[in-house]
């Protein structure tokens, strides 16, 4: 499948998804459907049920009306959501879980290692973004924060701050350009 957004971060894709962009959903599905199926399949013994759980997760993400506020990575959120949905299926049906194998243990170890690496990278990235945010003019910093970290739409920010929506869009665009330059200098 040819991706429309191969270089977008998960957070950027979630923002596009909130704007009704189905290509953003397709990109998230392409990135995570395999991992999420593996998570579901380790809990639910029927392959078709595991596939359905993953599909239901992405349908729920598409139908979600409010902005998704994450306290970690999208990967972590998606994994936990599918895992909880699979456990709920087992509770409702009282089905036995699939037995653990040595391969399962190794996969869980690798996933835990990946999550630890992700957590470290996220902390480092957050520190770098905090440093960057400190360099922005006050109003641009506020607008960028409301847009990217609070999940507000440009129109909402404009109303809140008594600004024209194009002013908000321009400030966000300038902040994104400056952020890109900041990370190019660091990279």
N, C-alpha and C positions, 0 to 999 in steps of 0.2 A: 504494500500500500504506500503510495506517495503521500508524504505528510505535508500539510499546509503550514504547520508551525513547529518545525523540527528544533528551532533554536530558542523557543519561548520557555520560560520557567513554568513550573506547575502553577505558581501563584498568578503569573500573567495569564495562563490558560484559564484559571478559575475566574479571573476578572472578565475575560472574553466570554466565557460561558455564562456569566451573570448578565451579560449584554445580549444573550440569545444566540451566540455564535456556535452552531452545531459542529463546525470544524474543530473548535477547541475541545469539545467533548470527544470527538473522534480521535484526536491526538492523545488525550488522557487515557482513552480506552486502549489505544495501541501500545502505550507505554506500560500500562499496569494490568491488563486483562490476564496475562499469563501468570504473574505473581499472585493475583487475587484468586484465580482458579486453583492454583496450587494450595493456597491457604484454605480455601473452602473444601477442596478435595481431601485434605488431611483430616478434616473433621466430619464431613458428610460422606457416607460410603457410596452414594449413588452419583455417578458422574453428571448425569443430566440435572440433578438438584444443585450440584456445585456450579454448573454453568448458569443455571437460573438465578442463583444468588448473586453472581457477578453481574449478570444482566440487570437484575433488580437494583443493585447498587448504582449502576450508571444511569438507569432510568430515574431513580430517586434524585440523583445529582442534577439531571436535566430539568426535572420538574420542580426542584427547590426554588422557592420564590425569594427567600431572604439570602443575603450574602453569607457565604461560608466563612466563618472565622476560625482559623486553625491556630492551635497552640503548639504545633510541631509541623512536621512535613506532611504534605498531601499523601505521600506513600504510607506513612504511619497511620494517618487518619483512615485511609482506604482499607488498609490491612486489618485494623482493629474493627472497622465497621463490618467487613465481610466475615471476619472471625465471629463477631457477636451474633450476626444474622445466622450463621451456620450453627452456632451453639443453641440459638433459639429454636431452630428447626429440630434439633435433637431433643430438646426439652419437650416440645410439643408432641413429637412422635415417639419419644422414648426409644430411639434407635441406638444401638451400640456404636461407639466410635470405631473407626478403622484402627487396627492394631499398629503400634509403632514398630518401625524397622530401623536398622542401623542407618539406612539412607535418610529416614525421617530425622533422626537425631543429628546427622551431619548437616542436613538442610536447615534445621532449627539453629544449629551453632553458627552456620554461615549467615543466616538472617539476623541473628543477634549481633554478630560482628558488623554486618552492614549497617544495622541501626545505630550501633555505637559510633561507627565512622560518620554516619549521617549526622548524628547529634553533635559531634566535634566540628564537622564542617559548618553546620548550622550556627553554632556558637561563634565560630570565627567569622562567618558571613555577617551575622548580626552585629558583631563588634565593628566590622568594616563599614556596614551600612550606617551604624550610629555615628561613626567618625565622619562619614560623608554628610549625613543629615546636619551635623554641626557646622558644615561649611555653607549651607544654603541660607539665603536671606529669609527672615522670619516668616513672611507671608508664603513664599514658595515652599518652605519647609512644612508649614501647616497644611497647605493645599495638597502637597504630595503625601503627607501622612494620612490625611482624610481619604484620599483616593486609593492609595496602594495598601495601606495597613489597616484602615478602618472599613474599607470596601464600599465607600460612598460613591455614588455616581456624580459626574460633573455638575449636573443640574441641581442635585441636592446640596453640593458644596457651594455653588453659586448662590442659592437661596439662603443658606446658612450665613455666608459671609457678605451677602449683599453685593455680589459681583456678577458680571456678565458671564454666562457659561463659556464663551470663547476665551475670556481671560483665564478662567480656571483651566481649560484645555491647554492654553499656551503655557501656563506655569507648570503644569504636569509634564508637558513635552520638553520644556527646558530642563526640568529636574531629571528626567530620564536621560536626556543627552549628557548632562553633567555627570550623572551616575555612570553612564557608559565610559566616558572619558576617565573618570576616577578609577574604574576597574581596569581600563587599558593601561593606565600608568602603573598600577599595582601588579598587573599580569606580566 
